[in-house]
Amino acid sequence: METLKRQYWKILSIIILIYTVYAGFNGEVPRQPILNETIRNLYFHVTMWFTMIFLLGTSVYHSIQYLRKSDLKSDLISSTYVEVGMVFAILGLITGSVWAKFTWGDWWTNDPKLNSVAIGLLIYLAYSLVRSSMPDEMQKARISSVYNIFAFVIFMVLIWILPRMTDSLHPGNGGNPAFSKMDLDNRMRMVFYPAIIGWTLLGYWIAQIRIRIKNLEQQNEL
């Protein structure tokens, strides 16, 4: 019973994701020009980005904790959340590319939002390269923690602020309206908001597994 209490959020994640997938493919959605059935991708593409932001935000918190306490455990946790966050970023990019193909006619367009995302991913790729290039654990943790904080701020500027200052095809940017009451009706909200929770819980679950694996690997090296 005690184990069940500790693991309830994992069970909740599974239930929500089953509901998300089923309702996402079978539930009623608004019939909008151009979007048509592709509006279902809202449950998968947009929620991937929300999950990514939560995971990267958590990694920043642990980077700050490392800089405060110089505890390598915080650095390990922070780097793991970046890794899992990037997995969801790539999933968000793939689902977005599929959506673009059906609505914009191409897998990738010269759009400020898409280009900003690509730059952001390169910034985090550089984060991984910085970590792998430093043999000294304390130096690696210190430099990558500072880098991670600035990378997160820059990434948020790239994907939230800059696209809104230019013309963009992407909903919610450059004067192009985001999903609103005209298309995101109550039926979709009943799936969309739980989907954010479900995917986010899955992201944290994966991160915890990765953290345990890394701890075991470190113990075996001793």
Beta strands, then each sheet from edge to edge (+ up, - down):
end
